[in-house]
Amino acid sequence: MVNAARVHARRISAACIMAGHLGIVVLALVDRLVFVVPSSYPLLVMVSINPIWVFIHASCAAAIALSLIRNRWHVQVLSMSSGWMGVWGLLNLIGGMTTPASTVSLAGPVLAIVLAGTAYSMAMAWAVAPTHGGQSR
């Protein structure tokens, strides 16, 4: 019973990570994801406003949903999610810290980095813990 409760908790945590990716997608679609004051570096501005991020985060959310439905590939999908969320959060954190005005909020990038760490720890939890029937999936 303890193992079933742990599997259930890991599945709920993966669903919360998926919700984080979906939140970024929704914010990007309604133009609330970029800083009002752009960075001093044009390359960071160009990278942060690129529409490829919507596709990447939507793909991560879809992959997590598919892994939860199929009950496989948890480690690979959550590792991918951790990587993309960490890259996005770090680039936006650097972009926010290099704005001419010091009034931009860095809460979004910092929370994205925390979510990336959570996704990584969840990937490691799936990697080391056996699931149904003693087989790790």
C-alpha positions as CSV (number, residue, x, y, z in Angstrom):
1,M,0.0,0.0,0.0
2,V,2.9,2.4,0.8
3,N,4.3,1.8,-2.8
4,A,0.9,2.6,-4.3
5,A,0.6,5.8,-2.3
6,R,4.1,6.9,-3.5
7,V,3.2,6.2,-7.1
8,H,0.1,8.2,-6.7
9,A,2.0,11.1,-5.2
10,R,4.6,11.0,-8.0
11,R,1.7,11.0,-10.6
12,I,0.1,14.1,-8.9
13,S,3.5,15.9,-8.8
14,A,4.0,15.1,-12.5
15,A,0.6,16.5,-13.3
16,C,1.5,19.7,-11.4
17,I,4.6,20.1,-13.5
18,M,2.4,19.6,-16.6
19,A,0.2,22.4,-15.3
20,G,3.2,24.7,-15.0
21,H,4.0,24.1,-18.7
22,L,0.4,24.7,-19.6
23,G,0.4,27.9,-17.6
24,I,3.4,29.2,-19.5
25,V,1.7,28.3,-22.8
26,V,-1.5,30.2,-21.8
27,L,0.5,33.3,-20.6
28,A,2.5,33.3,-23.9
29,L,-0.7,33.1,-26.0
30,V,-2.2,36.1,-24.2
31,D,1.0,38.1,-24.5
32,R,1.7,38.2,-20.7
33,L,5.0,36.3,-20.7
34,V,7.6,38.9,-21.8
35,F,9.0,41.8,-19.8
36,V,7.5,45.2,-20.5
37,V,11.0,46.7,-20.2
38,P,13.2,44.8,-22.6
39,S,16.7,43.6,-21.9
40,S,19.7,45.7,-22.9
41,Y,20.9,42.8,-25.0
42,P,19.0,42.4,-28.3
43,L,19.9,38.7,-28.5
44,L,18.1,38.0,-25.1
45,V,15.1,39.9,-26.3
46,M,15.0,37.9,-29.6
47,V,15.3,34.6,-27.7
48,S,12.7,35.4,-25.1
49,I,10.0,36.6,-27.5
50,N,10.5,33.7,-29.9
51,P,7.2,31.8,-30.5
52,I,9.1,28.4,-30.4
53,W,8.7,28.5,-26.6
54,V,5.0,28.0,-26.9
55,F,5.6,24.9,-29.0
56,I,8.3,23.6,-26.6
57,H,6.2,24.0,-23.4
58,A,3.1,22.6,-25.1
59,S,5.1,19.6,-26.2
60,C,6.4,19.1,-22.7
61,A,2.9,19.2,-21.3
62,A,1.6,16.8,-23.9
63,A,4.5,14.4,-23.3
64,I,3.9,14.5,-19.5
65,A,0.2,13.8,-20.1
66,L,1.0,10.9,-22.5
67,S,3.5,9.4,-20.0
68,L,0.8,9.6,-17.2
69,I,-1.8,8.0,-19.5
70,R,0.5,5.2,-20.8
71,N,2.3,4.8,-17.5
72,R,5.7,4.8,-19.1
73,W,8.6,7.1,-20.0
74,H,8.3,9.1,-16.8
75,V,12.0,9.5,-16.3
76,Q,12.7,10.6,-19.9
77,V,9.8,13.0,-20.1
78,L,10.4,14.6,-16.7
79,S,14.1,15.0,-17.5
80,M,13.2,16.7,-20.8
81,S,10.7,18.9,-18.9
82,S,13.4,19.9,-16.4
83,G,15.8,20.8,-19.1
84,W,13.5,23.0,-21.1
85,M,12.0,24.7,-18.1
86,G,15.4,25.3,-16.6
87,V,16.7,26.8,-19.9
88,W,13.7,29.0,-20.3
89,G,13.8,30.2,-16.7
90,L,17.5,30.9,-16.7
91,L,17.3,32.9,-20.0
92,N,14.4,34.9,-18.7
93,L,16.1,35.5,-15.4
94,I,19.2,36.8,-17.2
95,G,17.0,38.9,-19.4
96,G,15.1,40.4,-16.5
97,M,18.3,41.2,-14.6
98,T,19.7,43.1,-17.6
99,T,16.8,45.5,-18.1
100,P,17.6,49.2,-17.8
101,A,14.8,49.6,-15.2
102,S,15.0,47.7,-11.9
103,T,11.2,47.4,-11.7
104,V,10.7,44.1,-13.5
105,S,9.5,41.1,-11.5
106,L,11.8,38.1,-11.5
107,A,9.2,35.9,-9.8
108,G,8.3,34.0,-13.0
109,P,11.8,33.0,-14.0
110,V,12.7,32.1,-10.4
111,L,9.6,30.0,-10.1
112,A,10.4,28.3,-13.4
113,I,13.8,27.4,-12.2
114,V,12.3,26.0,-9.0
115,L,9.8,24.0,-11.1
116,A,12.8,22.7,-13.2
117,G,14.4,21.5,-10.0
118,T,11.2,19.8,-9.0
119,A,10.8,18.1,-12.3
120,Y,14.4,16.8,-12.1
121,S,13.8,15.5,-8.6
122,M,10.6,13.8,-9.8
123,A,12.5,12.2,-12.7
124,M,15.0,10.8,-10.2
125,A,12.2,9.6,-7.9
126,W,10.8,7.6,-10.9
127,A,14.2,6.4,-11.8
128,V,15.2,4.8,-8.5
129,A,11.8,3.6,-7.3
130,P,10.3,0.4,-8.6
131,T,6.6,0.7,-9.6
132,H,4.0,-2.0,-10.3
133,G,5.3,-5.5,-10.0
134,G,8.8,-4.5,-9.0
135,Q,9.7,-3.3,-12.5
136,S,10.9,0.3,-13.1
137,R,9.2,1.9,-16.1
